């Protein structure tokens, strides 16, 4: 039921043939008490889920999804998130700091990846607020490369990020892990058993990756854009993100 770390065979799920930015997630769980029955129940609800061991967890497992398009996620998979939450939430250890939530998006080109690093670092404050992860936990598992004010982001900063992509980043423990061969991984989020929050996180990461790809395809310089956080995180889909932000954050409009 619970396999070894990253041993699953994944199959991309989509509703159309053309190439598109895909997503997948890793939801780390910690539980109070025996979690084997919980694992059995989760294992039975969808072939798009895989359960794995993870060395950062003490009494739980990692729920890993198949990669999929955002359209597939919103039309075919979203009810699976609801089912996961129903099964897990009453025994979930909400106080445990090691459990995180990671979203993978398709890595298409070096330029797209550099654009995405730029966006993640530029919107450090906003993403940290949404991630609900801070302090030692953030620094240990998902640190940022910079602590610069927005006014300091420019072409030189972008060139630094692009060189980072070419030369390979020294660690995967960053807000955006670029060390995987096929995906860029958002590692910043704290673990969650809130269905809308999980869906919104997947959607906003997809939109940021899609915007980064849009800039790359159209040869638009990211440092020359008037970057608006809400416009970017709702760039191509907005089924969950705005709803989540207005539900949980009083100063949603200022984000």
PyMOL commands that set and color helices and strands:
alter all, ss='L'
color gray80, all
select helices_A, chain A and resi 36-43+70-88+110-122+124-131+135-141+150-152+155-167+195-217+222-224+229-233+241-248+252-254
alter helices_A, ss='H'
color red, helices_A
select strands_A, chain A and resi 22-28+49-52+62-65+68-69+100-106+176-177+183-190
alter strands_A, ss='S'
color yellow, strands_A
deselect
rebuild
show_as cartoon
